[in-house]
């Protein structure tokens, strides 16, 4: 907790604001891709699943080479739980 004392209240608020903006942009991009790929999921369910996907990707340790595969697998797992459409062959 001593680390926070090195920064002013204004600096901490600006970091939280920037992090929130970054999160909003990433979730909006993810949702736009869901619309683009015609994934049949409601907005509220999509936001829950996107948040879960981001959380698991942040928690699971990966190395740079396997990170893309892990990201795809996590998103596929969560969104596969709510979609029933079979993939096109």
N, C-alpha and C positions, 0 to 999 in steps of 0.2 A: 504494500500500500504506500510505501514511501516514494515510489516512482511517480505517482500522481502529484505529489507535492512539487516536483520539478517543473510542472506545466501550469500555466494559468487556466482559470476557468474558461476563458474565451477560447484558448487553444484546444481544450478538451471538447468543448461544444462544437468547434469547427471540424474537428476530426470525426465526431459522431455524425455531424451533418453530411460530410463528404462520404462517409461509409454508408449512410442511409441512401444517398443519391446513387451511389454505385450499386447497391443492392436493388434499388428500384429499377435501374437501367437493365441489369442482368435479368431480373424476373420478367420485365417487359419484353426483352428480346426472346427469352425462352417461351413466353406465351405466344408471341408472334410466330415463332417457329411451329408451335403446336397448331396454330390456325393454318399456317402455310401447308403443313403436312396433313391437314384434315384429321386431326386426332379428336375423336368425339368425347370431350370432357368439358364440364362446366368451368366457369372462371374461378369460382371458389375452390373447387376440387383441384384445379390446376395450380393455384397458388399454394395450397397445402402440399401437393406433391413436389412442386418446384422447391419449396422450402426444405422438405425432407431430403430431396436429392442434393441440394447444396450442403446441408448439414452432414450427410453421410460422406460426401466427397471431401469435406473438410476434416472429418474425423479419421477416415481410413488412410493409413500411411501408404504412400506410393512413391515410386521413383519416376523420373521424367519419362522414361520409355514406356512405362505401362499406364501412365496417367490417362491417356486418351481412351484406352480400352476400359479402364475402371469407370470413367465418366459415362461412357455409353452403356455399360452394363448396369450401373446404378439407375440411370434414367429409364432404361428399358424395363428393369425390374419393377419400379414403382408405377410407371404408366401402364405396364402390362397388367397390373392388378385391377385397373378400372376400365380397360378397353377390351372389347370382345372381337374386334375386327382381326381377321387373319391376314398376315402379310402377303403381298402380291408376289407371285413366283416369277 
